[in-house]
């Protein structure tokens, strides 16, 4: 389709301006051909990559997962209709559910960490873009360190719909329970079953093994406008840290010594109140 070019977006084509430009050019050329006209110029030779690969013999057509460097060569025998491919469904589930999210860089804001490229919701949940319209969701380092080790995290089952700003996730610590707002809308395609029995996995690895669920979103562009990223995230978390210091100072004056906040803030200062913390920072009413 074009000369060799290295991908800089981890194969997240939906976020790639270059891919979108190619698709527009290919669609324009296809339309001209339908009207019996011949595309001209350098862009006149651009076609959809699937059509170009289909020109190869079936046994030479590379599977998408091979082209992404995930597996050894495997031929595609399904006309690149991945949605109907049993291997693609199996591999995608195994790869995306068990693959560890490895952030390239991490922001440290007053001791609380957020990976670069992650979107943040005001209720302290994060969104990580994956392939197509798929996203992974979890809770951020700030909320998990503030509330301390969790016993259980429950998410809607596969096939269920979640709504942005709706309390769809439930966390438990001892006799306390809290609802967590969904950062984005979509249909659940996978959940992290380990969190039902080992909620503190999220505390240990909030941005990797501690992910909560994975969804498919049909309104991703719209929902992302309501989230924060990069400098917005940094400014937001600085304000949240200052607010938490104020809450501690009001409740346990001697505890606020000006140093960095540690782990399990609620566990060390339960007099602050579980309900108060979740109302102020998760924006939900809990017990």
N, C-alpha and C positions, 0 to 999 in steps of 0.2 A: 504494500500500500504506500509506504514511504521508506526513505532510507533508515538504516538502523538508528534507533534513538533509545537511550536508557531512561527507564521510568523513575521519576523522582517522587511519585505519589503512592508508593507501595501498592500499585495496581488498583487504586481507588479511582476508577475512570470517571465516576460521576463528579469528582472534584477537580478534574483535569481540564484546563482551558484548551490545551492542545487537542485532546480527544474530542471535545465539543466542536472545535473548528473543523476537524476532519469529518465528523458526522454531518455537519451542515454542508460541507463540500460534496460528500458522497451522496447525500439526499438530493442535492441540486442536480448532480450529474445523472442520477437515476431518473429524475423527473424529466430531464431533457430527452433521455433515451426513450422514455415512454411516449413522448410526443414525436418521435422519429428524428430528433435532432442529435447532432454529434457534439459532445462537450469539447471545448477548445481550451488552449492554454495549459500551463503547468498543472493547474488543479483539475483539469479535465480528465486526468488519468486516475484520480482518487476514487476508490470504490470502498464499500463496506468490507472490513477485514474478513468477516465470515464468508462473503462471496468469493474473495480471493483464495481463501484456504480450501473452499469446496472444489476449486479447480484441480486440486491434488487428488491422486488416487486415495481411496478410503484408508488404506493401510498406512499412508504417509501423513494423514491429517493429525496434527498434534493436539492432544487434550489440553484444555486451558490450564489445568493444574500443572502440566509439564512446562508450558510456556512461562508460568509464573515461578518456576524453579522449585516446586514443592515435591514433585515425584519424578522418577525416571520416565523415559518416553512411554507414552500410552496413546494409542490411536483413538480418535473420536469416531465412533460409528453411529452417532445420533444427530448428524447434520448440525452440530453446535446448538442443539435445543436443550440447554442444560437443565431447564425446569422439568424436563421429562426423563432425565438421566438418573438411574438408580445409583450409579457410582458417584455422580456429582453430589447427590443428596447425602449419601453416606459420608463421603470424604469431607464435604463442607461442614457437616455436623461435628465430625471428629476433629477436624483442624481448627475450626473457629471456637469450639467450646473448650478444647483442652489447650490450645496455644496460649502461651503466656504473653500478655501485652508487654512489650518492651519499649518504653518511651525513649526517645532519642535524648531528650533533655528534660530536666525537672526544675520547676520554679520553687524556690524556698521563700515563703512569705511568713515572717515572724516565727519560723520553726515548723510551719505547716507546708506540706508539699502538694504540688499539682503538676502533672506532666504537661509539657508543651503540646499543643494540638488537641487537648481535651476541652470540651465545652462544659461550662459549669452552670447549674441552675441555682436560683436563690435559696432553694430548700436543701442545698448541699448534696445534690446528686450530680454525677458527671455523665457525659455522653462521649463515646469514642466512635468516630466514623469507621465503618468497615466497608465491605464491597457493596456496590450498588446502593440500595436504600436500607441496608442493614446497619444497625448501630448496637453497641454494647453499652450497658448502663450499670452504674454502681454508686456507692456512697463515698464522699470525699474524706480525706484525712482529718480535716477539721472536725466534722461531726462525729466521726468514729473515736477520735481521741477525747473529745469532749464528753461523750456519753459512756465511754469505757467499753470493755469487752462484752460483746453481745452473745447471748445464748442461742439465738435463733433469728433468721431472716426469712420471711415468707414473701414470695412473689406470685402473681397470677400465673396459672398454668399455661402451657403451650396452647395457642389458638385463641386465647382470651385477648380482649382489647384493653389497652391502657390509654389514658388521656393526659395530656400535659396539664400540670397543676392539680391533678386529682390524686388523693392519697391512696395509691394502689399497692404500695409496699408496706409491710408490717415488720417491725423489729421488736425483739424481746430481750430484756435483761432482768432476770429474777422475776419478781412479781410485776415489774413495770413493762408497759407496752407503749409503742409509739407508731404512728402512721407517717409515712414518708411520701412526699409529692413526686409524681412521675415527671421527669424533665422533658419528656417528649411523648407524642402520641404514636400509636402503632399497634401491631398485632404481635404477640409474644411468639417467638420461634424457638427459644431455648431458655432454660433457667439453670442456675447453679445449684444442683441438689445438695451439695455438701453443706450449704449454709443452713439447711433445715436442722441439722444436728450439730453443726460447728459454726455458729454465727461469728465467732471471733476470728475466723479465717479472713473476714473482711477487715478486721482491725490490723491483722498482721500484714496483709497484702491488699490494700484497698484498690489499687489500680491494675492488679493482675489476677491472681488466683481468687481474689475476693469479689470479683464481679458478680452482679446480682441476676441480671437477665439480658437477653438479646432480643431485639424486635426488628420487624420490617415496618418502615414508615412510608406512607404515601404522601405525606405533607411535610417532608423533611426541611425543605428550604424555608417554609413559613415558620416552623417551630424553632429553627436555629436562630431566628431573629430575636427570640425572647431569651436566649441564653448568652452567657459571657464567655470570652476567650481572651487569652494573653493579658494585655494591660488592664482590660476590664475585670478579669478574674483577680488580678493582683490588687487593684483598688478595692474591690469588693471584700476580699479576705482581710485586708488591713483594717477595714471598718468593722468587720465581724470580730476580729481579735480585740480591737479596742472596746467594743461593746461587751465582750466576754469579761475583760478586765474590770469594766465598770460594774458588772453584775457581781463578780467576786468581791470587789471592794465594798459594795453595799451590804453583802451578806456575811462575808468572812474578812473583815478589814485587814487583819494581820497576815492573811494568806497572799495578798497582792504585793509582792516585794519588787515588782518591776522586772523580774527575770522572765525567761521564756517559759511558756506553759508546757507542762509535761503531758504524760499519758493519763488516762482515766481521771479526768478532772471531776466528774460527778462522783466517782467512787471515793475520792479523797475529800470531797466537800459536799456530801449528800444534802446538807442543809440548804444548798442553793435550790434544790427541788427539780426532780425529773420533769414534771409538767411545765415548770417555768422555762427550763432550757429548751425543751422541744417546741414550746409555743413561740419563743423568741427567735430560734434559729432554724427550726424545721417548718415553722408556720403552720403547725397542726395542733389540735387540742388532744392531749393524751393523759394517761394515768400511770 
